[in-house]
Each structure stands twice: as C-alpha cells, then as structure tokens.
Amino acid sequence: QVQLVESGGGLVQPGGSLRLSCAASRSIFSINAMGWYRQAPGNQRELVATLNSGGGKNDKDSVKGRFTISIDSAKNTVYLQMNSLKPEDTAVYYCNSRVVSATDTYDYWGQGIQVTVSS
C-alpha cells in the first residue's frame, strides 16, 4: 500500500506558477514510478508527467517546457513545478505511484487537488 497526500493547488492567473507536492507513505526507492495526472470536467483523466525509478521521464506534449517533475527521495515526495500556466491547465490533479511486482502492477492515487487558472 502507498498513501499519497497532495498539496499546493489553488487559483492562479494565466502566466503564473504553482508547485504541487505529493508525499508518499513509504520510501520512493520501493516505488517503480511516480507521476501526475489531471482530469478536467467532462474529460478523461490524462497523463501530465511521470518519472520512473531509472530516471526516465514522460511528459504530455502540451506541458513540455512549462512543467517539470522532480523527486526528493529524502522526503519521499514528488513535485510538479508548473510555470506559464494557461486556462486549459485547469483541472483536478492527481498524484500516482506505481509498484510493479513479479506478477502484478499496482497503481495508487492521491485524493486529487484543484488547480484553477483564471483571471
């Protein structure tokens, strides 16, 4: 089991910045990948950015150059630095952790945090 607690969302004007944080309940080194997803009203949940244990990253095209995912292993925390925010970035953002065993893949989710980009 992995419990994930997100923080850092809120209301920001277009062009502004926010940093989301997600604290995991166990060592990052025991988790195969962590990432951020988002879901806007009426839309499916979509990948924003992921980072695996080998250091590989995967970012949604529309956030490349604006969003940066990073991990502080000492704090078991993953961050999403979001710059140059646009109204279309408005969504509920979810932290994800993935644990892969020999036979199964387990996905754990945070409770979600609202990000609203509006003037």
C-alpha positions as CSV (number, residue, x, y, z in Angstrom):
1,Q,0.0,0.0,0.0
2,V,1.1,3.6,-0.7
3,Q,-0.8,6.5,0.7
4,L,-0.3,9.8,-1.2
5,V,-1.0,13.2,0.1
6,E,-1.1,16.2,-2.3
7,S,-0.7,19.9,-1.6
8,G,0.0,23.1,-3.4
9,G,-3.0,23.6,-5.6
10,G,-5.2,26.7,-5.9
11,L,-6.1,29.7,-8.1
12,V,-3.6,31.4,-10.2
13,Q,-3.7,33.9,-13.0
14,P,-2.7,33.0,-16.6
15,G,1.1,33.1,-16.9
16,G,1.6,32.3,-13.2
17,S,3.2,29.4,-11.4
18,L,2.3,26.8,-8.9
19,R,4.2,23.9,-7.4
20,L,2.3,20.7,-6.5
21,S,3.7,18.3,-3.9
22,C,2.9,14.7,-3.2
23,A,4.2,12.9,-0.1
24,A,4.3,9.1,-0.2
25,S,3.9,7.0,2.9
26,R,6.8,4.7,2.0
27,S,10.3,5.0,0.5
28,I,10.4,6.3,-3.0
29,F,13.0,3.6,-3.7
30,S,10.3,0.9,-3.2
31,I,8.2,2.5,-5.9
32,N,8.7,1.9,-9.6
33,A,7.3,5.1,-10.9
34,M,5.5,8.3,-9.8
35,G,3.7,10.9,-11.7
36,W,0.9,13.4,-12.1
37,Y,-2.3,13.1,-14.0
38,R,-5.2,15.5,-14.4
39,Q,-8.9,15.5,-15.1
40,A,-10.9,18.4,-16.3
41,P,-14.7,18.4,-16.2
42,G,-16.1,16.3,-18.9
43,N,-12.8,14.8,-19.8
44,Q,-10.9,11.6,-19.1
45,R,-8.0,11.5,-16.7
46,E,-4.8,12.2,-18.7
47,L,-1.1,11.8,-18.0
48,V,0.8,15.0,-17.3
49,A,4.2,13.8,-16.3
50,T,5.8,10.7,-14.9
51,L,9.2,9.8,-13.6
52,N,10.4,6.2,-13.2
53,S,13.0,4.6,-10.9
54,G,15.5,4.6,-13.7
55,G,15.2,8.3,-14.2
56,G,13.1,8.2,-17.3
57,K,10.5,10.9,-17.8
58,N,7.4,11.1,-19.9
59,D,5.6,14.4,-20.3
60,K,2.4,15.4,-22.1
61,D,3.3,17.4,-25.2
62,S,1.3,20.5,-24.2
63,V,3.2,20.9,-20.9
64,K,6.8,20.3,-22.2
65,G,8.9,23.3,-21.4
66,R,6.4,24.6,-18.8
67,F,6.0,21.8,-16.3
68,T,8.8,19.9,-14.5
69,I,8.5,16.8,-12.4
70,S,11.1,16.0,-9.8
71,I,11.6,13.8,-6.7
72,D,13.2,14.5,-3.3
73,S,14.0,10.9,-2.2
74,A,14.9,12.1,1.3
75,K,11.4,13.4,1.8
76,N,9.6,10.7,-0.3
77,T,8.0,13.5,-2.2
78,V,7.3,14.1,-5.8
79,Y,6.8,17.7,-7.1
80,L,5.3,19.2,-10.2
81,Q,6.5,22.7,-10.9
82,M,4.1,24.4,-13.2
83,N,5.1,27.6,-15.0
84,S,3.4,29.7,-17.6
85,L,0.1,28.3,-16.7
86,K,-2.8,28.5,-19.1
87,P,-6.6,28.4,-18.6
88,E,-6.6,25.0,-20.3
89,D,-4.4,23.6,-17.5
90,T,-7.4,24.0,-15.1
91,A,-8.2,20.5,-13.7
92,V,-8.1,18.3,-10.7
93,Y,-4.5,17.0,-10.5
94,Y,-3.8,13.5,-9.1
95,C,-0.6,12.1,-7.8
96,N,0.1,8.5,-8.9
97,S,2.5,5.8,-7.7
98,R,3.1,2.5,-9.5
99,V,4.5,-0.6,-7.8
100,V,5.4,-3.5,-10.1
101,S,5.8,-7.0,-8.6
102,A,6.7,-10.2,-10.4
103,T,3.0,-10.9,-11.2
104,D,1.1,-7.6,-10.7
105,T,1.1,-3.9,-11.2
106,Y,-0.4,-1.7,-8.5
107,D,-1.5,1.9,-9.0
108,Y,-2.1,4.1,-6.1
109,W,-3.8,7.6,-6.3
110,G,-3.9,10.7,-4.2
111,Q,-7.2,12.4,-3.4
112,G,-6.8,15.0,-6.1
113,I,-6.1,18.7,-5.8
114,Q,-7.8,21.5,-7.7
115,V,-5.7,23.8,-10.0
116,T,-7.6,26.7,-11.5
117,V,-6.0,29.1,-14.0
118,S,-8.2,32.2,-14.4
119,S,-8.0,36.0,-14.5
